[in-house]
Amino acid sequence: MRKLLLLIATFFGVGRLPRSPGTWGTLATIPLALLLMWLGPLWHMAVIVVLLPLGIWAADAFDRSETRHDCQEIVIDEVLGFLITMLWMPLTWQAVVIGFVLFRTLDILKPFPISVLDQRVKGGFGVMVDDVAAGLIANLVMQVILSQTAWLGVQSLVISSRGGG
């Protein structure tokens, strides 16, 4: 069981790739995100709900096997964060690119409150929570982009309270 948890923590070895394992982990999540976006929000949310406790368990197992907290090899947090970013997004290449850039930027720079979570919360939950926060913030920004622009490859329908109708 421990071996399986370590595989999950590294997203089946992706986290062991050299240089920028978090970016590799996010890139490796794109096919899964596309599948879930195609299947619809209920499947997408179900995977997120299952992946959160599984990711905490796997990250905690990996964290306990290492001397340092939140090792770069753990990328299940990036997987979950990116899936959260892409929830309720249109299935377009523009949404994937903007979501990827936005999530990775938040994950790398860790602005407030992400930085506080990253520094203060320990264990498997601590590994996961900053990426969950980055995914939630990225998703909120993407929701604004979706509702106000056509940048995600679709034109949103804006209902006006003025005039005819």
C-alpha positions as CSV (number, residue, x, y, z in Angstrom):
1,M,0.0,0.0,0.0
2,R,2.8,2.4,0.8
3,K,4.4,1.9,-2.6
4,L,1.0,2.7,-4.3
5,L,0.7,5.9,-2.2
6,L,4.2,7.0,-3.2
7,L,3.3,6.4,-6.9
8,I,0.1,8.5,-6.4
9,A,2.1,11.3,-4.7
10,T,4.4,11.5,-7.7
11,F,1.6,11.1,-10.1
12,F,3.0,7.8,-11.3
13,G,6.6,9.0,-11.4
14,V,6.0,12.3,-13.2
15,G,7.3,14.1,-10.1
16,R,10.6,12.4,-10.4
17,L,11.3,14.1,-13.8
18,P,14.3,16.5,-13.6
19,R,13.7,20.3,-13.5
20,S,10.4,21.8,-12.6
21,P,8.4,18.7,-11.4
22,G,5.4,20.9,-10.6
23,T,5.2,22.1,-14.2
24,W,5.6,18.5,-15.4
25,G,2.9,17.4,-13.0
26,T,0.5,20.1,-14.3
27,L,1.3,19.3,-17.9
28,A,0.7,15.6,-17.2
29,T,-2.8,16.5,-15.8
30,I,-4.0,18.1,-19.0
31,P,-5.3,14.9,-20.6
32,L,-7.2,14.0,-17.4
33,A,-8.6,17.6,-17.1
34,L,-9.7,17.4,-20.8
35,L,-11.4,14.1,-20.2
36,L,-13.2,15.4,-17.1
37,M,-14.2,18.6,-18.9
38,W,-15.7,16.4,-21.7
39,L,-17.5,14.2,-19.2
40,G,-19.0,17.1,-17.4
41,P,-18.9,18.9,-14.1
42,L,-20.4,16.1,-12.0
43,W,-17.6,13.7,-13.0
44,H,-15.1,16.5,-12.6
45,M,-16.2,17.4,-9.1
46,A,-16.4,13.7,-8.1
47,V,-12.8,13.2,-9.1
48,I,-11.8,16.3,-7.2
49,V,-13.7,15.1,-4.1
50,V,-12.0,11.7,-4.2
51,L,-8.5,13.1,-5.1
52,L,-8.4,15.5,-2.1
53,P,-8.3,12.9,0.7
54,L,-6.3,10.4,-1.5
55,G,-3.8,13.2,-2.3
56,I,-3.5,14.1,1.4
57,W,-2.9,10.5,2.4
58,A,-0.4,10.0,-0.4
59,A,1.4,13.3,0.3
60,D,1.6,12.5,4.0
61,A,3.1,9.0,3.3
62,F,5.7,10.6,1.0
63,D,6.3,13.5,3.4
64,R,7.0,11.0,6.3
65,S,9.5,9.1,4.1
66,E,11.6,12.2,3.5
67,T,13.4,14.6,5.8
68,R,12.0,17.8,4.2
69,H,8.4,18.9,4.0
70,D,6.6,19.2,0.6
71,C,9.3,17.6,-1.5
72,Q,9.3,18.7,-5.2
73,E,8.7,15.1,-6.2
74,I,5.1,15.3,-4.8
75,V,3.0,16.6,-7.6
76,I,-0.4,15.2,-6.7
77,D,-1.1,18.6,-5.3
78,E,-0.5,20.2,-8.7
79,V,-2.8,17.6,-10.2
80,L,-5.6,18.5,-7.9
81,G,-4.9,22.3,-8.1
82,F,-5.1,22.2,-11.9
83,L,-8.3,20.1,-11.9
84,I,-9.9,22.7,-9.6
85,T,-8.7,25.5,-11.9
86,M,-10.4,23.8,-14.9
87,L,-13.7,23.0,-13.2
88,W,-16.7,24.5,-15.1
89,M,-14.4,25.8,-17.9
90,P,-15.2,25.4,-21.6
91,L,-13.4,22.6,-23.4
92,T,-11.1,24.9,-25.5
93,W,-7.4,25.2,-26.0
94,Q,-7.5,28.8,-24.9
95,A,-9.1,27.8,-21.5
96,V,-6.4,25.1,-21.0
97,V,-3.5,27.5,-21.8
98,I,-4.8,30.3,-19.7
99,G,-5.7,27.9,-16.9
100,F,-2.2,26.4,-17.0
101,V,-0.4,29.7,-17.0
102,L,-2.6,31.2,-14.3
103,F,-2.4,28.1,-12.0
104,R,1.4,27.7,-12.4
105,T,1.9,31.4,-11.8
106,L,-0.1,31.3,-8.5
107,D,1.6,28.1,-7.5
108,I,5.1,29.4,-8.1
109,L,4.7,33.0,-6.7
110,K,2.4,32.0,-3.9
111,P,0.7,35.4,-3.2
112,F,-1.3,35.9,0.0
113,P,-3.2,33.8,1.3
114,I,-1.5,30.9,-0.6
115,S,1.9,31.8,1.0
116,V,0.5,31.7,4.5
117,L,-1.1,28.2,3.9
118,D,2.2,27.0,2.4
119,Q,4.2,28.2,5.4
120,R,2.0,27.3,8.3
121,V,0.1,24.1,7.4
122,K,2.2,20.9,7.7
123,G,1.9,17.2,6.8
124,G,0.0,15.9,3.8
125,F,-2.8,18.4,4.2
126,G,-0.2,21.2,4.2
127,V,1.3,19.9,0.9
128,M,-2.1,19.9,-0.7
129,V,-3.8,23.0,0.7
130,D,-1.7,25.7,-1.0
131,D,-2.4,24.2,-4.4
132,V,-6.1,23.8,-3.6
133,A,-6.1,27.6,-2.8
134,A,-4.2,28.4,-6.0
135,G,-6.7,26.3,-8.0
136,L,-9.6,28.0,-6.3
137,I,-8.2,31.5,-7.0
138,A,-7.3,30.6,-10.6
139,N,-10.8,29.2,-11.1
140,L,-12.4,32.4,-9.8
141,V,-10.2,34.5,-12.1
142,M,-11.1,32.2,-15.0
143,Q,-14.8,32.5,-14.2
144,V,-14.5,36.3,-14.5
145,I,-12.6,36.0,-17.8
146,L,-15.3,33.5,-19.0
147,S,-18.1,35.8,-18.1
148,Q,-16.6,39.1,-19.3
149,T,-14.5,38.2,-22.4
150,A,-14.1,35.7,-25.3
151,W,-10.5,34.9,-24.2
152,L,-11.4,31.3,-23.4
153,G,-12.6,30.7,-26.9
154,V,-16.2,31.2,-26.3
155,Q,-18.4,34.3,-26.1
156,S,-20.4,34.3,-22.9
157,L,-24.1,35.3,-23.0
158,V,-24.6,38.4,-20.9
159,I,-28.2,39.0,-20.0
160,S,-29.1,42.7,-19.7
161,S,-31.8,44.0,-17.4
162,R,-32.4,46.9,-19.7
163,G,-34.9,47.1,-22.5
164,G,-36.9,44.6,-24.6
165,G,-37.2,41.1,-23.6
